[in-house]
Amino acid sequence: MPSPQATLFDLNDPVSERLLREMNPWWQGLGVPNLQPVRRWAYESLLRGLNSQLAPVVVLRGPRQVGKSTLQAQVIDELLRQGVDPRHILRVQFDDVKPLHRREQPILEVVWWYADHVLGAPLGSLGRQPVYLFLDEVQNLRDWAPQLKHLVDLQPVRAMVTGSSALRIEAGRDSLAGRIHTLELGPLLLREIIELRGLGQIPAYHPPNGLGPLKDKDFWLGLREFGERHQALRDQAFTLFSGRGGYPVAHKAADEPWERVADQLVETVVRRAIQHDLRMGSRGVKRDENLLEEVFRLACRYVGQSPKQALYLDEIRQALDANVGWQRVLQYLKFLDGALLVRLIDPLELRLKKRKSPAKLVLSDHSLRAAWLQESVPIDPAGLDAAPHLAVLAGRIAESVVGQFFKSIVNLDLAYFPERGAEPEVDYVLTVGEQRIPVEVKYRRRIEHADTRGLRAFIEKSHYNAPFGLLVTLGDSAASDDPRIVSLPLASLLLMR
């Protein structure tokens, strides 16, 4: 006998039912459509997470168009190959089923319908055979986390959830405490560009198995040697990354001119987040799409920097001819951070010295800057040699690339150290346990002794507990004779994962 909830869903929304059946063709004995052959780094971690007894929910967060839905399809295909009953797999792409956004409990209602019309039995009657739920782009659903908690607490359910809003995904962690394992998927890693372009393969120097090794200086010395060992492929991929960034579409459509790829990125990544996710925010909050676009433009323009409030306000008032307050600008910066388009890196606060410093701006990928501002800046050595007048801007973009790389590592504490009195600025500070690792980006051919002043000053303060520091450079040549400083090129750093 169908549940009353399922009947209500069935009668009121037949379009959604048809869409759900089309999203799950394996119920009719068909395979997974449009399956991509190249698997991103998170694939193995997702499979392990679904089969782990530690947590029943695996969350994959990341900006739009980085391959989250593709990974879901690949994991589903693998489960089917392992012999999982096709009827025990439910996938819902919530962006494609708009009527469900209006339901009070959309996840529960879909699962109730699924139990009645596909399984033909309550979930609890399945014994030890789990049901796998794949829920795509859940961040705009009301109360998604409490609904999922209800299911995994009471039913034999394992779930993989994706979302392109870090803020709204993180908001679900409290409800799912002890039941959730989170991964963050950004644009392509350098070794993934190598594989996607068919250039070869490079293994991960540091598979996703904890942050402990980062505290060892030999880890970073080994990474430098690893990059040198794979120099030919590394440099080939880094040149491609320099020109087209790390979004998969830019490399799948390698024959398309950059201008067309840029239009696609603007439409499907930036405007999709601005126009769609902005509308799905809290009710009653006035939202200004033009203001959000202007704030994003400023983030692109001042990438790798930490602009003060006055700069934001002066430029926005001139551009929009409107009197906009700082709290509103800050709200929109946080929205872009939540959408994982811009990452806000906070200053390091030590010993209760609460000095208010502005956040440093980092982009999810430098290709978004090139597409939005219609201004391409090379960061590969050969490209910079041909355009030396862009060296300063390339350094800012390289600093942003480093920030995004570290920021996307879940549970790694990342900050920057602003100039304080006699203490010089340090671009980034990694905190692993009680140890800190200062990171300075000096993106030019020739490094002077004065360029490492910030690193040396930070290391020499014993209370910062930083036994060594990292100097990220343009080329492979050793950039410092200080034994406490490990220098490595940006291209090699990007091979860490």
C-alpha positions in Angstrom: 0.0 0.0 0.0 1.7 3.3 -1.0 2.3 5.8 1.7 0.1 8.9 1.7 3.3 11.1 1.2 4.2 9.1 -1.9 0.7 9.4 -3.3 0.6 13.1 -2.8 4.0 13.5 -4.5 2.8 11.2 -7.4 -0.5 13.1 -8.0 0.8 16.6 -7.7 4.0 16.3 -9.6 4.0 13.8 -12.5 6.7 15.7 -14.3 9.1 15.1 -11.4 8.3 11.4 -11.4 9.2 11.1 -15.0 12.4 13.1 -14.5 13.4 10.9 -11.6 13.0 7.7 -13.7 15.1 9.2 -16.5 17.8 10.1 -14.0 18.0 6.4 -12.9 18.0 4.4 -16.2 19.6 1.4 -14.4 16.2 0.7 -13.0 15.2 -0.3 -16.5 18.3 -2.3 -17.0 20.2 0.4 -18.9 23.7 1.6 -18.2 25.0 4.9 -16.9 24.8 7.4 -19.8 27.6 9.8 -20.9 30.2 8.1 -18.7 33.6 9.9 -18.8 36.7 7.6 -19.0 39.0 9.8 -16.9 38.5 9.7 -13.2 39.4 12.6 -11.0 41.5 12.2 -7.8 38.4 12.0 -5.5 37.0 8.9 -7.2 38.8 6.3 -5.0 38.1 8.4 -1.8 34.4 8.6 -2.6 34.2 4.8 -3.1 36.1 4.1 0.1 33.8 6.6 1.9 30.6 4.9 0.7 31.9 1.5 1.9 33.4 2.8 5.2 31.8 2.1 8.5 33.0 5.5 9.9 30.4 7.7 8.4 27.3 6.9 6.3 27.4 10.3 4.4 30.1 11.4 2.0 29.9 15.1 1.0 31.7 16.4 -2.1 31.7 20.2 -2.3 33.2 22.3 -5.0 32.3 25.1 -7.5 30.1 24.4 -10.5 31.5 22.6 -13.5 34.5 20.9 -11.8 33.1 17.4 -12.3 31.0 16.5 -9.2 28.1 15.1 -11.2 30.5 13.2 -13.4 32.1 11.6 -10.3 28.7 10.5 -9.1 28.0 8.8 -12.4 31.3 7.0 -12.3 30.8 5.8 -8.7 27.3 4.5 -9.6 28.8 2.7 -12.6 31.3 1.0 -10.3 28.7 -0.1 -7.8 26.7 -1.6 -10.6 29.8 -3.5 -11.8 30.3 -4.8 -8.3 26.8 -6.4 -8.4 24.8 -3.9 -6.4 21.1 -4.3 -7.2 20.2 -1.5 -9.6 17.0 -0.8 -7.7 19.1 0.0 -4.6 20.6 3.1 -6.3 18.7 6.3 -6.3 20.1 9.4 -7.9 18.5 12.9 -7.8 19.9 15.9 -9.6 18.0 18.6 -7.7 18.9 21.4 -10.1 17.0 19.6 -12.8 13.8 18.9 -10.7 12.6 22.4 -9.9 9.2 21.5 -8.4 11.0 19.6 -5.6 12.5 22.9 -4.3 9.0 24.0 -3.3 8.3 20.9 -1.2 8.6 21.0 2.6 10.8 17.8 2.9 12.0 17.1 -0.7 14.5 14.5 0.1 12.2 12.5 2.4 9.3 12.8 -0.1 11.5 11.5 -3.0 12.8 8.6 -0.9 9.2 7.7 0.2 8.1 7.7 -3.4 11.2 5.6 -4.3 10.5 3.0 -1.6 6.9 2.6 -2.7 7.3 2.7 -6.5 10.7 1.3 -7.2 11.7 -0.9 -4.3 8.1 -1.9 -3.5 8.9 -2.2 0.2 10.0 0.1 3.1 13.7 0.7 3.4 13.8 -0.9 6.8 12.6 -4.2 5.3 15.7 -4.7 3.2 17.8 -6.3 5.9 21.5 -5.6 5.7 21.4 -4.6 2.0 22.0 -0.8 1.9 20.4 1.7 -0.4 22.7 4.1 -2.0 21.5 7.7 -2.3 23.2 10.1 -4.7 22.0 13.6 -4.2 23.4 16.3 -6.5 23.4 20.0 -5.7 21.5 19.9 -2.4 22.6 23.2 -1.1 19.5 25.1 -2.1 17.0 22.6 -0.5 15.5 23.6 2.8 16.6 21.5 5.7 18.5 19.0 3.6 20.8 17.9 6.4 18.1 17.0 9.0 16.2 15.0 6.4 19.3 13.1 5.5 20.1 12.5 9.2 16.7 11.0 9.7 17.3 8.6 6.9 20.8 7.4 7.8 19.9 7.1 11.5 16.8 4.9 11.0 17.4 3.2 7.6 20.1 1.1 5.9 21.2 4.1 3.8 24.5 5.3 2.5 24.6 8.6 0.8 26.9 10.7 -1.5 25.9 14.4 -1.5 27.3 17.1 -3.7 27.0 20.9 -3.4 28.5 24.1 -4.9 28.0 26.2 -1.8 30.5 25.7 1.0 28.5 27.8 3.4 25.3 25.9 3.0 27.0 22.6 2.9 28.9 23.5 6.1 25.7 24.5 7.7 24.6 20.9 7.5 27.6 19.6 9.5 25.9 20.2 12.8 22.9 18.1 12.0 25.1 15.4 10.6 27.8 15.5 13.2 29.6 12.1 13.4 27.8 10.9 10.2 29.7 12.9 7.5 33.0 12.8 5.7 33.8 15.9 3.5 35.9 16.2 0.4 36.5 19.3 -1.6 36.8 19.1 -5.4 38.4 22.1 -7.1 39.5 22.6 -10.7 41.8 20.0 -12.3 45.1 19.1 -10.6 48.2 19.4 -12.8 48.5 15.6 -13.1 44.8 15.4 -14.1 45.4 17.8 -16.9 48.2 15.5 -18.0 45.9 12.5 -18.1 42.9 14.4 -19.6 45.1 15.7 -22.4 46.4 12.2 -23.1 50.0 13.3 -22.4 50.8 10.4 -20.0 50.4 9.9 -16.2 52.1 11.1 -13.1 51.2 9.5 -9.7 50.1 11.7 -6.7 53.1 12.6 -4.6 50.9 12.8 -1.5 47.7 10.7 -1.7 44.8 12.0 0.5 45.8 10.2 3.7 46.4 12.9 6.3 48.3 16.1 6.9 51.0 14.8 9.2 53.8 14.5 6.5 53.5 18.2 5.7 55.3 19.0 9.0 58.5 17.3 7.8 60.9 19.4 5.8 62.1 16.2 4.0 58.5 15.9 2.6 58.9 19.2 0.7 62.5 18.4 -0.4 61.1 15.2 -1.8 58.4 17.1 -3.6 61.0 19.3 -5.2 62.9 16.3 -6.4 59.7 14.6 -7.6 58.9 17.6 -9.8 62.4 17.6 -11.3 62.1 13.9 -12.0 58.9 14.5 -14.0 60.0 17.9 -15.4 59.1 17.3 -19.0 55.5 16.3 -18.4 55.2 18.8 -15.5 56.2 21.7 -17.7 54.0 20.7 -20.5 51.0 20.5 -18.3 51.9 23.7 -16.5 51.9 25.6 -19.8 48.4 24.3 -20.6 47.3 25.3 -17.1 48.8 28.7 -17.6 46.9 29.3 -20.8 43.5 27.7 -20.0 43.3 27.2 -16.2 42.0 24.1 -14.6 38.3 23.8 -15.4 37.6 20.4 -17.2 35.7 22.0 -20.1 38.7 24.1 -21.1 40.8 20.9 -21.7 38.0 18.6 -23.0 37.4 21.3 -25.6 41.1 21.7 -26.3 40.5 22.5 -30.0 38.1 25.3 -29.2 39.6 28.9 -29.2 40.0 30.4 -25.8 37.4 33.1 -26.4 34.7 30.5 -26.8 35.9 28.6 -23.7 35.9 31.9 -21.8 32.3 32.6 -22.7 31.3 29.1 -21.6 33.1 29.6 -18.2 31.4 33.0 -17.6 28.0 31.5 -18.5 28.1 28.2 -16.7 30.3 29.0 -13.7 30.2 32.6 -12.8 26.7 33.8 -14.0 25.2 30.5 -12.9 26.3 31.0 -9.4 25.4 34.7 -9.4 22.0 34.4 -11.0 20.8 31.0 -9.7 22.3 30.7 -6.2 21.8 34.3 -5.3 18.1 33.9 -5.9 18.0 30.9 -3.7 19.3 32.7 -0.7 17.5 33.6 2.5 14.0 34.9 2.0 13.4 38.6 2.5 17.0 39.6 1.8 17.3 42.2 -1.0 19.9 41.0 -3.5 21.6 43.1 -6.2 23.0 41.1 -9.1 24.9 44.1 -10.5 26.6 44.7 -7.2 27.6 41.1 -6.9 29.1 41.2 -10.4 31.1 44.3 -9.5 32.4 42.7 -6.3 33.5 39.7 -8.3 35.2 42.0 -10.8 37.1 43.6 -8.0 38.1 40.2 -6.6 39.5 39.4 -10.1 41.3 42.7 -10.4 42.9 42.5 -6.9 43.6 38.8 -6.9 46.3 37.8 -4.5 46.0 41.0 -2.5 44.1 42.2 0.6 42.3 45.5 -0.4 41.1 47.8 2.4 37.4 48.7 2.8 37.9 52.2 1.3 39.2 50.7 -1.9 36.2 48.5 -2.3 33.7 51.3 -1.5 35.4 53.9 -3.7 35.5 51.7 -6.8 32.0 50.3 -6.3 30.5 53.7 -5.8 32.2 55.0 -9.0 31.2 51.9 -11.1 27.6 51.8 -10.0 27.0 55.4 -9.0 25.4 54.2 -5.8 26.1 54.7 -2.1 26.9 51.1 -1.0 27.9 50.3 2.6 30.7 48.1 3.7 28.5 45.5 5.4 26.7 44.9 2.1 30.0 44.5 0.2 31.3 42.1 2.9 28.0 40.1 2.6 28.6 39.7 -1.1 32.2 38.8 -0.7 31.1 36.0 1.7 28.5 34.9 -0.8 31.2 34.5 -3.5 33.4 32.6 -0.9 30.4 30.4 -0.1 29.9 29.7 -3.8 33.6 28.7 -4.0 34.4 31.2 -6.7 36.5 33.4 -4.4 38.3 32.3 -1.3 38.8 34.7 1.5 42.0 34.0 3.4 41.9 35.5 6.9 44.9 37.0 8.7 46.7 34.9 11.2 45.7 36.0 14.8 48.3 35.0 17.4 48.5 35.6 21.1 45.1 37.3 21.2 46.3 40.2 19.1 43.0 41.0 17.5 44.0 43.5 14.9 41.5 43.8 12.1 43.1 43.2 8.8 41.2 42.7 5.5 41.0 39.2 3.9 43.3 38.2 1.1 41.5 37.5 -2.2 42.1 34.1 -4.0 40.2 32.8 -7.0 39.1 29.2 -7.5 40.9 29.3 -10.8 42.8 32.0 -12.7 40.9 31.2 -15.8 37.8 32.9 -14.3 39.8 36.1 -14.1 40.9 35.8 -17.7 37.3 35.1 -18.8 35.6 37.8 -16.7 38.1 40.6 -17.4 38.9 39.4 -20.9 42.6 39.6 -20.0 44.9 36.6 -20.2 48.1 36.7 -18.2 50.7 33.9 -18.6 52.2 32.3 -15.5 54.5 29.7 -17.2 58.2 30.7 -17.6 58.1 30.8 -21.4 54.9 32.9 -21.5 56.4 35.4 -19.1 59.6 35.6 -21.0 57.5 36.7 -24.0 55.5 39.2 -21.9 57.9 40.6 -19.2 55.6 43.7 -18.6 53.1 41.3 -17.0 55.5 39.9 -14.4 54.0 41.8 -11.4 50.5 40.8 -12.2 51.6 37.2 -12.9 53.1 37.1 -9.5 49.7 38.1 -7.9 48.0 35.4 -9.9 50.6 32.8 -8.9 50.0 33.8 -5.3 46.3 33.2 -5.8 47.0 29.8 -7.4 49.1 28.8 -4.3 46.3 30.0 -1.9 43.6 28.1 -3.8 45.7 25.0 -3.8 46.2 25.0 -0.1 42.7 26.2 0.7 41.1 23.2 -1.2 42.8 20.8 1.2 40.1 20.0 3.7 41.1 20.5 7.4 44.3 22.3 6.5 44.4 25.6 8.4 45.4 28.4 6.0 46.0 32.1 6.9 48.2 34.9 5.8 50.5 37.0 8.1 50.0 40.8 7.6 52.8 43.2 8.3 52.8 44.1 12.0 55.2 46.7 13.2 58.7 45.4 12.6 57.4 42.0 11.4 57.2 41.8 7.6 54.2 40.2 5.8 54.2 36.5 4.9 52.0 35.4 2.0 50.6 32.3 3.7 50.9 30.3 6.9 49.9 26.7 7.1 49.0 25.3 10.5 49.3 21.5 11.0 48.6 20.6 14.7 50.8 22.9 16.8 53.3 23.5 14.0 53.3 26.4 11.4 54.8 26.5 8.0 55.3 30.0 6.5 55.0 30.2 2.7 56.3 33.0 0.5 55.6 33.4 -3.2 58.4 35.1 -5.1 57.5 34.7 -8.8 60.5 35.9 -10.7 63.7 34.6 -12.2 66.1 36.2 -9.7 65.6 35.9 -5.9 67.5 38.3 -3.7 68.4 37.7 0.0 65.9 40.4 1.0 63.1 38.5 -0.6 63.2 35.9 2.1 63.1 38.4 5.0 59.5 37.6 5.8 60.2 33.9 6.0 63.3 34.3 8.1 61.7 36.7 10.5 58.8 34.3 11.1 61.0 31.2 11.5 63.2 33.1 14.0 60.3 33.8 16.4 60.3 30.6 18.5 56.7 31.2 19.7 55.5 30.7 16.1 56.8 27.1 16.1 57.9 27.2 12.5 61.2 25.1 12.1 61.2 25.8 8.3 59.5 27.7 5.5 58.6 27.3 1.9 59.6 29.6 -1.0 57.5 29.2 -4.1 59.3 30.3 -7.2 59.0 30.5 -11.0 61.9 28.2 -11.9 63.8 25.1 -10.6 67.0 26.9 -9.6 67.7 26.9 -5.9 66.5 30.3 -4.6 68.0 30.4 -1.1 71.0 29.0 0.6 69.3 29.2 4.0 68.9 25.5 5.2 65.6 26.5 6.9 64.0 27.5 3.6 62.8 24.9 1.0 62.4 26.5 -2.4 60.4 24.8 -5.1 58.7 26.0 -8.3 55.0 26.5 -8.4 54.7 23.7 -11.1 56.2 21.2 -8.6 54.1 22.4 -5.7 51.0 21.6 -7.8 52.1 18.0 -8.2 51.8 17.4 -4.5 48.3 16.1 -4.8 
